[in-house]
Amino acid sequence: AQASKAVPTGMAAVIGGVQDDVLAAIEAAGLQPANVTTVSILSNRDGRPVENGREYVQSLVSQVTSPVRWDLCQQTLVEAGVTGLLELLPGGTLTGIARRGMKGVETFALTSADQLDEAR
């Protein structure tokens, strides 16, 4: 795992502004987070499960200006006992990384709709 680098002070203000702009655009569009508790997603910012609508929005906004931490997502998936990973179109990059970082987990990269039966 690679350590995150500190963000220079001037850049931090720009990043914060971008996050504010994205959140404002979501609110201006009248989008409201769903109150769904039956599905969780993994934040690619820190690999943690996000389990409600308000958290989804905050996580998505913070991901706009954060590095993708697929290593932390993989760690969470392995700890949860995941045994298979299906990557959707365009497919290939994440399953390639997963083969190296998630030993023993079956992977399949869906690269075309013609592969749907093969992916089952």
Biopython code that builds the backbone (N, CA, C, O; Angstrom):
import numpy as np
from Bio.PDB.StructureBuilder import StructureBuilder

atoms = [
    (1, "ALA", "N", (0.845, -1.181, 0.000)),
    (1, "ALA", "CA", (0.000, 0.000, 0.000)),
    (1, "ALA", "C", (0.881, 1.232, 0.000)),
    (1, "ALA", "O", (1.907, 1.288, 0.678)),
    (2, "GLN", "N", (0.472, 2.185, -0.751)),
    (2, "GLN", "CA", (1.230, 3.408, -0.866)),
    (2, "GLN", "C", (0.699, 4.432, 0.126)),
    (2, "GLN", "O", (-0.515, 4.576, 0.267)),
    (3, "ALA", "N", (1.583, 5.144, 0.814)),
    (3, "ALA", "CA", (1.151, 6.170, 1.751)),
    (3, "ALA", "C", (0.657, 7.389, 0.993)),
    (3, "ALA", "O", (1.205, 7.760, -0.045)),
    (4, "SER", "N", (-0.395, 8.007, 1.532)),
    (4, "SER", "CA", (-0.918, 9.223, 0.913)),
    (4, "SER", "C", (0.055, 10.358, 1.160)),
    (4, "SER", "O", (0.671, 10.440, 2.222)),
    (5, "LYS", "N", (0.191, 11.229, 0.178)),
    (5, "LYS", "CA", (1.063, 12.379, 0.324)),
    (5, "LYS", "C", (0.250, 13.559, 0.829)),
    (5, "LYS", "O", (-0.939, 13.674, 0.533)),
    (6, "ALA", "N", (0.887, 14.427, 1.584)),
    (6, "ALA", "CA", (0.210, 15.619, 2.092)),
    (6, "ALA", "C", (-0.139, 16.549, 0.938)),
    (6, "ALA", "O", (0.606, 16.667, -0.035)),
    (7, "VAL", "N", (-1.282, 17.202, 1.066)),
    (7, "VAL", "CA", (-1.727, 18.152, 0.051)),
    (7, "VAL", "C", (-1.204, 19.527, 0.436)),
    (7, "VAL", "O", (-1.409, 19.963, 1.569)),
    (8, "PRO", "N", (-0.526, 20.230, -0.491)),
    (8, "PRO", "CA", (-0.041, 21.575, -0.187)),
    (8, "PRO", "C", (-1.195, 22.484, 0.235)),
    (8, "PRO", "O", (-2.319, 22.326, -0.241)),
    (9, "THR", "N", (-0.918, 23.432, 1.126)),
    (9, "THR", "CA", (-1.942, 24.306, 1.685)),
    (9, "THR", "C", (-2.789, 24.990, 0.623)),
    (9, "THR", "O", (-4.015, 24.980, 0.731)),
    (10, "GLY", "N", (-2.188, 25.575, -0.386)),
    (10, "GLY", "CA", (-2.947, 26.258, -1.435)),
    (10, "GLY", "C", (-3.842, 25.305, -2.193)),
    (10, "GLY", "O", (-4.967, 25.655, -2.551)),
    (11, "MET", "N", (-3.353, 24.104, -2.441)),
    (11, "MET", "CA", (-4.135, 23.104, -3.159)),
    (11, "MET", "C", (-5.313, 22.636, -2.318)),
    (11, "MET", "O", (-6.377, 22.341, -2.862)),
    (12, "ALA", "N", (-5.142, 22.563, -1.001)),
    (12, "ALA", "CA", (-6.232, 22.131, -0.126)),
    (12, "ALA", "C", (-7.437, 23.051, -0.261)),
    (12, "ALA", "O", (-8.575, 22.582, -0.245)),
    (13, "ALA", "N", (-7.209, 24.340, -0.392)),
    (13, "ALA", "CA", (-8.311, 25.290, -0.565)),
    (13, "ALA", "C", (-9.028, 25.057, -1.886)),
    (13, "ALA", "O", (-10.255, 25.133, -1.944)),
    (14, "VAL", "N", (-8.282, 24.775, -2.942)),
    (14, "VAL", "CA", (-8.885, 24.499, -4.250)),
    (14, "VAL", "C", (-9.721, 23.225, -4.182)),
    (14, "VAL", "O", (-10.848, 23.184, -4.675)),
    (15, "ILE", "N", (-9.160, 22.187, -3.567)),
    (15, "ILE", "CA", (-9.867, 20.915, -3.443)),
    (15, "ILE", "C", (-11.161, 21.102, -2.664)),
    (15, "ILE", "O", (-12.210, 20.601, -3.068)),
    (16, "GLY", "N", (-11.091, 21.815, -1.558)),
    (16, "GLY", "CA", (-12.293, 22.075, -0.767)),
    (16, "GLY", "C", (-13.338, 22.809, -1.581)),
    (16, "GLY", "O", (-14.531, 22.534, -1.454)),
    (17, "GLY", "N", (-12.903, 23.745, -2.420)),
    (17, "GLY", "CA", (-13.822, 24.488, -3.270)),
    (17, "GLY", "C", (-14.502, 23.599, -4.288)),
    (17, "GLY", "O", (-15.692, 23.763, -4.558)),
    (18, "VAL", "N", (-13.764, 22.658, -4.856)),
    (18, "VAL", "CA", (-14.339, 21.722, -5.827)),
    (18, "VAL", "C", (-15.398, 20.865, -5.146)),
    (18, "VAL", "O", (-16.479, 20.661, -5.697)),
    (19, "GLN", "N", (-15.098, 20.370, -3.967)),
    (19, "GLN", "CA", (-16.073, 19.563, -3.239)),
    (19, "GLN", "C", (-17.337, 20.370, -2.956)),
    (19, "GLN", "O", (-18.448, 19.862, -3.107)),
    (20, "ASP", "N", (-17.168, 21.620, -2.547)),
    (20, "ASP", "CA", (-18.323, 22.487, -2.293)),
    (20, "ASP", "C", (-19.144, 22.686, -3.560)),
    (20, "ASP", "O", (-20.373, 22.671, -3.509)),
    (21, "ASP", "N", (-18.473, 22.874, -4.701)),
    (21, "ASP", "CA", (-19.167, 23.066, -5.982)),
    (21, "ASP", "C", (-19.974, 21.827, -6.369)),
    (21, "ASP", "O", (-21.108, 21.938, -6.834)),
    (22, "VAL", "N", (-19.389, 20.656, -6.175)),
    (22, "VAL", "CA", (-20.087, 19.411, -6.519)),
    (22, "VAL", "C", (-21.312, 19.236, -5.624)),
    (22, "VAL", "O", (-22.389, 18.891, -6.109)),
    (23, "LEU", "N", (-21.154, 19.470, -4.338)),
    (23, "LEU", "CA", (-22.276, 19.345, -3.411)),
    (23, "LEU", "C", (-23.372, 20.350, -3.747)),
    (23, "LEU", "O", (-24.556, 20.017, -3.698)),
    (24, "ALA", "N", (-22.985, 21.577, -4.088)),
    (24, "ALA", "CA", (-23.967, 22.599, -4.469)),
    (24, "ALA", "C", (-24.722, 22.191, -5.730)),
    (24, "ALA", "O", (-25.930, 22.410, -5.825)),
    (25, "ALA", "N", (-24.029, 21.605, -6.692)),
    (25, "ALA", "CA", (-24.686, 21.162, -7.929)),
    (25, "ALA", "C", (-25.690, 20.044, -7.645)),
    (25, "ALA", "O", (-26.769, 20.013, -8.235)),
    (26, "ILE", "N", (-25.341, 19.142, -6.755)),
    (26, "ILE", "CA", (-26.256, 18.061, -6.374)),
    (26, "ILE", "C", (-27.504, 18.643, -5.726)),
    (26, "ILE", "O", (-28.624, 18.248, -6.049)),
    (27, "GLU", "N", (-27.304, 19.579, -4.812)),
    (27, "GLU", "CA", (-28.438, 20.194, -4.126)),
    (27, "GLU", "C", (-29.278, 21.031, -5.085)),
    (27, "GLU", "O", (-30.506, 21.008, -5.007)),
    (28, "ALA", "N", (-28.629, 21.774, -5.993)),
    (28, "ALA", "CA", (-29.353, 22.610, -6.956)),
    (28, "ALA", "C", (-30.206, 21.763, -7.899)),
    (28, "ALA", "O", (-31.259, 22.208, -8.356)),
    (29, "ALA", "N", (-29.758, 20.562, -8.185)),
    (29, "ALA", "CA", (-30.516, 19.666, -9.062)),
    (29, "ALA", "C", (-31.709, 19.044, -8.334)),
    (29, "ALA", "O", (-32.525, 18.347, -8.936)),
    (30, "GLY", "N", (-31.793, 19.306, -7.043)),
    (30, "GLY", "CA", (-32.902, 18.767, -6.262)),
    (30, "GLY", "C", (-32.768, 17.294, -5.938)),
    (30, "GLY", "O", (-33.746, 16.645, -5.568)),
    (31, "LEU", "N", (-31.568, 16.765, -6.075)),
    (31, "LEU", "CA", (-31.348, 15.348, -5.782)),
    (31, "LEU", "C", (-31.325, 15.129, -4.275)),
    (31, "LEU", "O", (-30.678, 15.869, -3.535)),
    (32, "GLN", "N", (-32.026, 14.126, -3.846)),
    (32, "GLN", "CA", (-32.074, 13.774, -2.434)),
    (32, "GLN", "C", (-31.515, 12.370, -2.267)),
    (32, "GLN", "O", (-31.832, 11.479, -3.054)),
    (33, "PRO", "N", (-30.691, 12.165, -1.253)),
    (33, "PRO", "CA", (-30.150, 10.824, -1.053)),
    (33, "PRO", "C", (-31.252, 9.847, -0.657)),
    (33, "PRO", "O", (-32.127, 10.171, 0.147)),
    (34, "ALA", "N", (-31.199, 8.673, -1.219)),
    (34, "ALA", "CA", (-32.157, 7.624, -0.870)),
    (34, "ALA", "C", (-31.861, 7.115, 0.528)),
    (34, "ALA", "O", (-30.708, 7.079, 0.958)),
    (35, "ASN", "N", (-32.887, 6.732, 1.216)),
    (35, "ASN", "CA", (-32.707, 6.163, 2.546)),
    (35, "ASN", "C", (-32.691, 4.641, 2.418)),
    (35, "ASN", "O", (-33.595, 3.953, 2.891)),
    (36, "VAL", "N", (-31.665, 4.142, 1.780)),
    (36, "VAL", "CA", (-31.541, 2.714, 1.515)),
    (36, "VAL", "C", (-30.553, 2.118, 2.508)),
    (36, "VAL", "O", (-29.414, 2.573, 2.617)),
    (37, "THR", "N", (-30.994, 1.111, 3.218)),
    (37, "THR", "CA", (-30.092, 0.467, 4.181)),
    (37, "THR", "C", (-29.849, -0.996, 3.837)),
    (37, "THR", "O", (-29.192, -1.710, 4.595)),
    (38, "THR", "N", (-30.375, -1.450, 2.694)),
    (38, "THR", "CA", (-30.207, -2.855, 2.326)),
    (38, "THR", "C", (-28.987, -3.099, 1.455)),
    (38, "THR", "O", (-28.593, -4.247, 1.247)),
    (39, "VAL", "N", (-28.387, -2.040, 0.948)),
    (39, "VAL", "CA", (-27.242, -2.155, 0.055)),
    (39, "VAL", "C", (-26.136, -1.260, 0.582)),
    (39, "VAL", "O", (-26.382, -0.123, 0.983)),
    (40, "SER", "N", (-24.925, -1.778, 0.579)),
    (40, "SER", "CA", (-23.797, -0.912, 0.922)),
    (40, "SER", "C", (-22.833, -0.896, -0.254)),
    (40, "SER", "O", (-22.739, -1.857, -1.018)),
    (41, "ILE", "N", (-22.125, 0.208, -0.381)),
    (41, "ILE", "CA", (-21.100, 0.342, -1.411)),
    (41, "ILE", "C", (-19.781, 0.591, -0.703)),
    (41, "ILE", "O", (-19.754, 0.968, 0.469)),
    (42, "LEU", "N", (-18.693, 0.377, -1.417)),
    (42, "LEU", "CA", (-17.389, 0.682, -0.844)),
    (42, "LEU", "C", (-16.921, 2.011, -1.394)),
    (42, "LEU", "O", (-16.974, 2.251, -2.601)),
    (43, "SER", "N", (-16.468, 2.861, -0.514)),
    (43, "SER", "CA", (-15.900, 4.133, -0.927)),
    (43, "SER", "C", (-14.516, 3.873, -1.493)),
    (43, "SER", "O", (-13.695, 3.212, -0.856)),
    (44, "ASN", "N", (-14.251, 4.393, -2.696)),
    (44, "ASN", "CA", (-12.912, 4.183, -3.251)),
    (44, "ASN", "C", (-11.910, 5.160, -2.649)),
    (44, "ASN", "O", (-10.735, 5.153, -3.015)),
    (45, "ARG", "N", (-12.370, 5.993, -1.733)),
    (45, "ARG", "CA", (-11.480, 6.921, -1.039)),
    (45, "ARG", "C", (-10.779, 6.239, 0.129)),
    (45, "ARG", "O", (-9.601, 6.485, 0.392)),
    (46, "ASP", "N", (-11.536, 5.359, 0.843)),
    (46, "ASP", "CA", (-10.941, 4.724, 2.016)),
    (46, "ASP", "C", (-11.301, 3.244, 2.171)),
    (46, "ASP", "O", (-10.909, 2.616, 3.154)),
    (47, "GLY", "N", (-12.042, 2.683, 1.212)),
    (47, "GLY", "CA", (-12.382, 1.272, 1.253)),
    (47, "GLY", "C", (-13.448, 0.889, 2.260)),
    (47, "GLY", "O", (-13.747, -0.293, 2.426)),
    (48, "ARG", "N", (-14.026, 1.873, 2.936)),
    (48, "ARG", "CA", (-15.046, 1.573, 3.949)),
    (48, "ARG", "C", (-16.429, 1.419, 3.319)),
    (48, "ARG", "O", (-16.743, 2.084, 2.332)),
    (49, "PRO", "N", (-17.255, 0.542, 3.890)),
    (49, "PRO", "CA", (-18.638, 0.436, 3.412)),
    (49, "PRO", "C", (-19.421, 1.709, 3.747)),
    (49, "PRO", "O", (-19.263, 2.286, 4.823)),
    (50, "VAL", "N", (-20.255, 2.127, 2.818)),
    (50, "VAL", "CA", (-21.148, 3.272, 3.008)),
    (50, "VAL", "C", (-22.553, 2.697, 2.938)),
    (50, "VAL", "O", (-22.894, 1.997, 1.985)),
    (51, "GLU", "N", (-23.377, 2.995, 3.954)),
    (51, "GLU", "CA", (-24.629, 2.261, 4.070)),
    (51, "GLU", "C", (-25.896, 3.092, 4.075)),
    (51, "GLU", "O", (-26.981, 2.539, 4.257)),
    (52, "ASN", "N", (-25.801, 4.405, 3.883)),
    (52, "ASN", "CA", (-27.041, 5.171, 3.778)),
    (52, "ASN", "C", (-26.883, 6.316, 2.791)),
    (52, "ASN", "O", (-25.768, 6.694, 2.430)),
    (53, "GLY", "N", (-28.000, 6.856, 2.365)),
    (53, "GLY", "CA", (-28.014, 7.867, 1.310)),
    (53, "GLY", "C", (-27.180, 9.095, 1.590)),
    (53, "GLY", "O", (-26.445, 9.554, 0.715)),
    (54, "ARG", "N", (-27.275, 9.638, 2.791)),
    (54, "ARG", "CA", (-26.511, 10.842, 3.131)),
    (54, "ARG", "C", (-25.017, 10.536, 3.040)),
    (54, "ARG", "O", (-24.246, 11.336, 2.510)),
    (55, "GLU", "N", (-24.615, 9.381, 3.557)),
    (55, "GLU", "CA", (-23.203, 8.984, 3.464)),
    (55, "GLU", "C", (-22.776, 8.772, 2.016)),
    (55, "GLU", "O", (-21.647, 9.099, 1.651)),
    (56, "TYR", "N", (-23.683, 8.219, 1.171)),
    (56, "TYR", "CA", (-23.370, 8.028, -0.248)),
    (56, "TYR", "C", (-22.966, 9.350, -0.880)),
    (56, "TYR", "O", (-21.946, 9.446, -1.563)),
    (57, "VAL", "N", (-23.792, 10.372, -0.635)),
    (57, "VAL", "CA", (-23.532, 11.682, -1.244)),
    (57, "VAL", "C", (-22.212, 12.244, -0.743)),
    (57, "VAL", "O", (-21.389, 12.684, -1.546)),
    (58, "GLN", "N", (-21.991, 12.240, 0.564)),
    (58, "GLN", "CA", (-20.754, 12.779, 1.126)),
    (58, "GLN", "C", (-19.540, 12.013, 0.613)),
    (58, "GLN", "O", (-18.510, 12.611, 0.299)),
    (59, "SER", "N", (-19.661, 10.699, 0.531)),
    (59, "SER", "CA", (-18.556, 9.878, 0.039)),
    (59, "SER", "C", (-18.259, 10.192, -1.419)),
    (59, "SER", "O", (-17.100, 10.353, -1.802)),
    (60, "LEU", "N", (-19.305, 10.278, -2.229)),
    (60, "LEU", "CA", (-19.132, 10.574, -3.651)),
    (60, "LEU", "C", (-18.462, 11.926, -3.854)),
    (60, "LEU", "O", (-17.558, 12.059, -4.678)),
    (61, "VAL", "N", (-18.904, 12.925, -3.102)),
    (61, "VAL", "CA", (-18.326, 14.263, -3.220)),
    (61, "VAL", "C", (-16.855, 14.243, -2.816)),
    (61, "VAL", "O", (-16.024, 14.850, -3.492)),
    (62, "SER", "N", (-16.525, 13.564, -1.737)),
    (62, "SER", "CA", (-15.124, 13.537, -1.294)),
    (62, "SER", "C", (-14.242, 12.742, -2.255)),
    (62, "SER", "O", (-13.041, 12.996, -2.343)),
    (63, "GLN", "N", (-14.831, 11.774, -2.983)),
    (63, "GLN", "CA", (-14.053, 10.980, -3.933)),
    (63, "GLN", "C", (-13.613, 11.791, -5.148)),
    (63, "GLN", "O", (-12.641, 11.439, -5.815)),
    (64, "VAL", "N", (-14.321, 12.864, -5.430)),
    (64, "VAL", "CA", (-13.988, 13.694, -6.596)),
    (64, "VAL", "C", (-12.556, 14.199, -6.512)),
    (64, "VAL", "O", (-11.878, 14.334, -7.531)),
    (65, "THR", "N", (-12.101, 14.474, -5.310)),
    (65, "THR", "CA", (-10.773, 15.072, -5.141)),
    (65, "THR", "C", (-9.825, 14.185, -4.338)),
    (65, "THR", "O", (-8.824, 14.669, -3.809)),
    (66, "SER", "N", (-10.125, 12.911, -4.244)),
    (66, "SER", "CA", (-9.278, 11.999, -3.478)),
    (66, "SER", "C", (-8.700, 10.923, -4.388)),
    (66, "SER", "O", (-9.304, 10.571, -5.401)),
    (67, "PRO", "N", (-7.539, 10.404, -4.030)),
    (67, "PRO", "CA", (-6.990, 9.299, -4.819)),
    (67, "PRO", "C", (-7.845, 8.045, -4.632)),
    (67, "PRO", "O", (-8.439, 7.847, -3.573)),
    (68, "VAL", "N", (-7.903, 7.214, -5.647)),
    (68, "VAL", "CA", (-8.619, 5.946, -5.556)),
    (68, "VAL", "C", (-7.762, 4.980, -4.748)),
    (68, "VAL", "O", (-6.592, 4.759, -5.060)),
    (69, "ARG", "N", (-8.355, 4.412, -3.710)),
    (69, "ARG", "CA", (-7.649, 3.458, -2.854)),
    (69, "ARG", "C", (-8.215, 2.057, -3.060)),
    (69, "ARG", "O", (-8.840, 1.486, -2.167)),
    (70, "TRP", "N", (-7.984, 1.512, -4.262)),
    (70, "TRP", "CA", (-8.472, 0.177, -4.589)),
    (70, "TRP", "C", (-7.870, -0.857, -3.650)),
    (70, "TRP", "O", (-8.498, -1.877, -3.367)),
    (71, "ASP", "N", (-6.654, -0.603, -3.163)),
    (71, "ASP", "CA", (-6.028, -1.528, -2.220)),
    (71, "ASP", "C", (-6.875, -1.677, -0.961)),
    (71, "ASP", "O", (-7.013, -2.780, -0.431)),
    (72, "LEU", "N", (-7.442, -0.573, -0.479)),
    (72, "LEU", "CA", (-8.276, -0.631, 0.720)),
    (72, "LEU", "C", (-9.623, -1.288, 0.424)),
    (72, "LEU", "O", (-10.177, -1.985, 1.274)),
    (73, "CYS", "N", (-10.145, -1.067, -0.775)),
    (73, "CYS", "CA", (-11.381, -1.751, -1.183)),
    (73, "CYS", "C", (-11.150, -3.260, -1.227)),
    (73, "CYS", "O", (-11.979, -4.030, -0.743)),
    (74, "GLN", "N", (-10.031, -3.679, -1.803)),
    (74, "GLN", "CA", (-9.700, -5.108, -1.871)),
    (74, "GLN", "C", (-9.601, -5.707, -0.473)),
    (74, "GLN", "O", (-10.113, -6.796, -0.216)),
    (75, "GLN", "N", (-8.943, -4.988, 0.423)),
    (75, "GLN", "CA", (-8.783, -5.469, 1.791)),
    (75, "GLN", "C", (-10.151, -5.671, 2.445)),
    (75, "GLN", "O", (-10.378, -6.687, 3.101)),
    (76, "THR", "N", (-11.054, -4.719, 2.273)),
    (76, "THR", "CA", (-12.398, -4.823, 2.838)),
    (76, "THR", "C", (-13.147, -6.008, 2.247)),
    (76, "THR", "O", (-13.824, -6.738, 2.972)),
    (77, "LEU", "N", (-13.032, -6.206, 0.939)),
    (77, "LEU", "CA", (-13.710, -7.324, 0.281)),
    (77, "LEU", "C", (-13.194, -8.666, 0.792)),
    (77, "LEU", "O", (-13.983, -9.570, 1.067)),
    (78, "VAL", "N", (-11.883, -8.799, 0.921)),
    (78, "VAL", "CA", (-11.292, -10.043, 1.419)),
    (78, "VAL", "C", (-11.748, -10.296, 2.855)),
    (78, "VAL", "O", (-12.124, -11.417, 3.199)),
    (79, "GLU", "N", (-11.715, -9.259, 3.693)),
    (79, "GLU", "CA", (-12.145, -9.403, 5.088)),
    (79, "GLU", "C", (-13.620, -9.782, 5.193)),
    (79, "GLU", "O", (-14.026, -10.439, 6.151)),
    (80, "ALA", "N", (-14.427, -9.370, 4.207)),
    (80, "ALA", "CA", (-15.857, -9.699, 4.196)),
    (80, "ALA", "C", (-16.116, -11.108, 3.667)),
    (80, "ALA", "O", (-17.255, -11.575, 3.687)),
    (81, "GLY", "N", (-15.075, -11.786, 3.196)),
    (81, "GLY", "CA", (-15.219, -13.151, 2.720)),
    (81, "GLY", "C", (-15.650, -13.279, 1.272)),
    (81, "GLY", "O", (-16.159, -14.326, 0.869)),
    (82, "VAL", "N", (-15.455, -12.230, 0.483)),
    (82, "VAL", "CA", (-15.816, -12.277, -0.933)),
    (82, "VAL", "C", (-14.984, -13.350, -1.628)),
    (82, "VAL", "O", (-13.772, -13.434, -1.426)),
    (83, "THR", "N", (-15.642, -14.171, -2.451)),
    (83, "THR", "CA", (-14.942, -15.253, -3.148)),
    (83, "THR", "C", (-14.881, -15.049, -4.655)),
    (83, "THR", "O", (-14.176, -15.779, -5.351)),
    (84, "GLY", "N", (-15.615, -14.058, -5.166)),
    (84, "GLY", "CA", (-15.615, -13.791, -6.601)),
    (84, "GLY", "C", (-15.803, -12.318, -6.883)),
    (84, "GLY", "O", (-16.496, -11.618, -6.145)),
    (85, "LEU", "N", (-15.182, -11.844, -7.956)),
    (85, "LEU", "CA", (-15.245, -10.438, -8.338)),
    (85, "LEU", "C", (-15.583, -10.350, -9.819)),
    (85, "LEU", "O", (-14.875, -10.914, -10.653)),
    (86, "LEU", "N", (-16.649, -9.653, -10.147)),
    (86, "LEU", "CA", (-17.067, -9.434, -11.528)),
    (86, "LEU", "C", (-16.893, -7.954, -11.838)),
    (86, "LEU", "O", (-17.541, -7.105, -11.226)),
    (87, "GLU", "N", (-16.015, -7.648, -12.789)),
    (87, "GLU", "CA", (-15.797, -6.265, -13.201)),
    (87, "GLU", "C", (-16.624, -5.999, -14.449)),
    (87, "GLU", "O", (-16.546, -6.743, -15.426)),
    (88, "LEU", "N", (-17.418, -4.933, -14.409)),
    (88, "LEU", "CA", (-18.265, -4.577, -15.543)),
    (88, "LEU", "C", (-17.499, -3.751, -16.554)),
    (88, "LEU", "O", (-16.391, -3.283, -16.292)),
    (89, "LEU", "N", (-18.110, -3.581, -17.708)),
    (89, "LEU", "CA", (-17.508, -2.839, -18.826)),
    (89, "LEU", "C", (-16.861, -1.535, -18.372)),
    (89, "LEU", "O", (-17.412, -0.898, -17.474)),
    (90, "PRO", "N", (-15.751, -1.099, -18.918)),
    (90, "PRO", "CA", (-15.033, -1.773, -19.973)),
    (90, "PRO", "C", (-14.273, -2.995, -19.483)),
    (90, "PRO", "O", (-13.926, -3.849, -20.299)),
    (91, "GLY", "N", (-14.006, -3.116, -18.223)),
    (91, "GLY", "CA", (-13.487, -4.351, -17.648)),
    (91, "GLY", "C", (-12.035, -4.666, -17.951)),
    (91, "GLY", "O", (-11.573, -4.506, -19.081)),
    (92, "GLY", "N", (-11.324, -5.114, -16.932)),
    (92, "GLY", "CA", (-9.968, -5.598, -17.105)),
    (92, "GLY", "C", (-8.968, -5.049, -16.114)),
    (92, "GLY", "O", (-8.178, -5.811, -15.555)),
    (93, "THR", "N", (-8.979, -3.767, -15.885)),
    (93, "THR", "CA", (-7.964, -3.153, -15.032)),
    (93, "THR", "C", (-8.071, -3.618, -13.588)),
    (93, "THR", "O", (-7.085, -4.073, -13.007)),
    (94, "LEU", "N", (-9.259, -3.507, -13.005)),
    (94, "LEU", "CA", (-9.404, -3.851, -11.594)),
    (94, "LEU", "C", (-9.263, -5.347, -11.345)),
    (94, "LEU", "O", (-8.712, -5.751, -10.321)),
    (95, "THR", "N", (-9.748, -6.171, -12.261)),
    (95, "THR", "CA", (-9.574, -7.612, -12.064)),
    (95, "THR", "C", (-8.104, -8.000, -12.167)),
    (95, "THR", "O", (-7.657, -8.921, -11.484)),
    (96, "GLY", "N", (-7.355, -7.310, -13.009)),
    (96, "GLY", "CA", (-5.916, -7.555, -13.098)),
    (96, "GLY", "C", (-5.217, -7.238, -11.789)),
    (96, "GLY", "O", (-4.359, -7.995, -11.335)),
    (97, "ILE", "N", (-5.581, -6.126, -11.189)),
    (97, "ILE", "CA", (-5.007, -5.744, -9.891)),
    (97, "ILE", "C", (-5.473, -6.726, -8.818)),
    (97, "ILE", "O", (-4.690, -7.129, -7.957)),
    (98, "ALA", "N", (-6.745, -7.109, -8.873)),
    (98, "ALA", "CA", (-7.303, -8.024, -7.868)),
    (98, "ALA", "C", (-6.628, -9.388, -7.901)),
    (98, "ALA", "O", (-6.437, -10.001, -6.851)),
    (99, "ARG", "N", (-6.268, -9.872, -9.071)),
    (99, "ARG", "CA", (-5.585, -11.176, -9.155)),
    (99, "ARG", "C", (-4.287, -11.156, -8.358)),
    (99, "ARG", "O", (-3.885, -12.175, -7.794)),
    (100, "ARG", "N", (-3.637, -10.012, -8.311)),
    (100, "ARG", "CA", (-2.388, -9.904, -7.548)),
    (100, "ARG", "C", (-2.648, -9.650, -6.066)),
    (100, "ARG", "O", (-1.915, -10.157, -5.216)),
    (101, "GLY", "N", (-3.681, -8.871, -5.745)),
    (101, "GLY", "CA", (-3.906, -8.465, -4.360)),
    (101, "GLY", "C", (-4.945, -9.255, -3.595)),
    (101, "GLY", "O", (-5.046, -9.130, -2.375)),
    (102, "MET", "N", (-5.731, -10.080, -4.306)),
    (102, "MET", "CA", (-6.802, -10.841, -3.655)),
    (102, "MET", "C", (-6.632, -12.320, -4.000)),
    (102, "MET", "O", (-7.483, -12.919, -4.658)),
    (103, "LYS", "N", (-5.537, -12.888, -3.552)),
    (103, "LYS", "CA", (-5.217, -14.290, -3.862)),
    (103, "LYS", "C", (-6.376, -15.201, -3.468)),
    (103, "LYS", "O", (-6.937, -15.085, -2.378)),
    (104, "GLY", "N", (-6.724, -16.115, -4.383)),
    (104, "GLY", "CA", (-7.787, -17.069, -4.113)),
    (104, "GLY", "C", (-9.185, -16.587, -4.461)),
    (104, "GLY", "O", (-10.137, -17.364, -4.396)),
    (105, "VAL", "N", (-9.327, -15.318, -4.830)),
    (105, "VAL", "CA", (-10.631, -14.786, -5.219)),
    (105, "VAL", "C", (-10.764, -14.920, -6.733)),
    (105, "VAL", "O", (-9.909, -14.454, -7.486)),
    (106, "GLU", "N", (-11.850, -15.566, -7.171)),
    (106, "GLU", "CA", (-12.093, -15.740, -8.601)),
    (106, "GLU", "C", (-12.463, -14.394, -9.221)),
    (106, "GLU", "O", (-13.256, -13.646, -8.649)),
    (107, "THR", "N", (-11.896, -14.082, -10.385)),
    (107, "THR", "CA", (-12.180, -12.807, -11.052)),
    (107, "THR", "C", (-12.673, -13.046, -12.475)),
    (107, "THR", "O", (-12.311, -14.028, -13.123)),
    (108, "PHE", "N", (-13.506, -12.121, -12.940)),
    (108, "PHE", "CA", (-13.983, -12.164, -14.322)),
    (108, "PHE", "C", (-14.199, -10.733, -14.786)),
    (108, "PHE", "O", (-14.932, -9.974, -14.152)),
    (109, "ALA", "N", (-13.565, -10.364, -15.891)),
    (109, "ALA", "CA", (-13.725, -9.025, -16.470)),
    (109, "ALA", "C", (-14.689, -9.112, -17.644)),
    (109, "ALA", "O", (-14.390, -9.746, -18.656)),
    (110, "LEU", "N", (-15.833, -8.482, -17.507)),
    (110, "LEU", "CA", (-16.826, -8.453, -18.574)),
    (110, "LEU", "C", (-16.442, -7.341, -19.542)),
    (110, "LEU", "O", (-16.496, -6.161, -19.196)),
    (111, "THR", "N", (-16.056, -7.721, -20.750)),
    (111, "THR", "CA", (-15.610, -6.723, -21.726)),
    (111, "THR", "C", (-16.605, -6.501, -22.854)),
    (111, "THR", "O", (-16.432, -5.595, -23.669)),
    (112, "SER", "N", (-17.654, -7.329, -22.905)),
    (112, "SER", "CA", (-18.718, -7.107, -23.893)),
    (112, "SER", "C", (-19.992, -7.786, -23.405)),
    (112, "SER", "O", (-19.945, -8.701, -22.582)),
    (113, "ALA", "N", (-21.117, -7.333, -23.915)),
    (113, "ALA", "CA", (-22.403, -7.921, -23.541)),
    (113, "ALA", "C", (-22.495, -9.380, -23.974)),
    (113, "ALA", "O", (-23.282, -10.143, -23.413)),
    (114, "ASP", "N", (-21.712, -9.770, -24.951)),
    (114, "ASP", "CA", (-21.707, -11.159, -25.422)),
    (114, "ASP", "C", (-21.210, -12.135, -24.354)),
    (114, "ASP", "O", (-21.422, -13.342, -24.475)),
    (115, "GLN", "N", (-20.561, -11.632, -23.326)),
    (115, "GLN", "CA", (-19.988, -12.491, -22.284)),
    (115, "GLN", "C", (-20.930, -12.719, -21.100)),
    (115, "GLN", "O", (-20.544, -13.381, -20.137)),
    (116, "LEU", "N", (-22.139, -12.195, -21.145)),
    (116, "LEU", "CA", (-23.040, -12.309, -20.000)),
    (116, "LEU", "C", (-23.243, -13.754, -19.554)),
    (116, "LEU", "O", (-23.177, -14.040, -18.358)),
    (117, "ASP", "N", (-23.485, -14.659, -20.481)),
    (117, "ASP", "CA", (-23.673, -16.064, -20.104)),
    (117, "ASP", "C", (-22.405, -16.655, -19.497)),
    (117, "ASP", "O", (-22.471, -17.430, -18.543)),
    (118, "GLU", "N", (-21.271, -16.294, -20.045)),
    (118, "GLU", "CA", (-19.980, -16.786, -19.544)),
    (118, "GLU", "C", (-19.708, -16.290, -18.122)),
    (118, "GLU", "O", (-19.052, -16.976, -17.339)),
    (119, "ALA", "N", (-20.207, -15.109, -17.792)),
    (119, "ALA", "CA", (-19.967, -14.510, -16.483)),
    (119, "ALA", "C", (-20.802, -15.151, -15.375)),
    (119, "ALA", "O", (-20.500, -14.966, -14.196)),
    (120, "ARG", "N", (-21.827, -15.888, -15.724)),
    (120, "ARG", "CA", (-22.732, -16.477, -14.708)),
    (120, "ARG", "C", (-22.061, -17.558, -13.909)),
    (120, "ARG", "O", (-22.681, -18.147, -13.023)),
]
sb = StructureBuilder()
sb.init_structure("model")
sb.init_model(0)
sb.init_chain("A")
sb.init_seg("    ")
for serial, (resi, resn, name, xyz) in enumerate(atoms, 1):
    if name == "N":
        sb.init_residue(resn, " ", resi, " ")
    sb.init_atom(name, np.array(xyz, "f"), 0.0, 1.0, " ", f" {name:<3s}", serial, name[0])
structure = sb.get_structure()
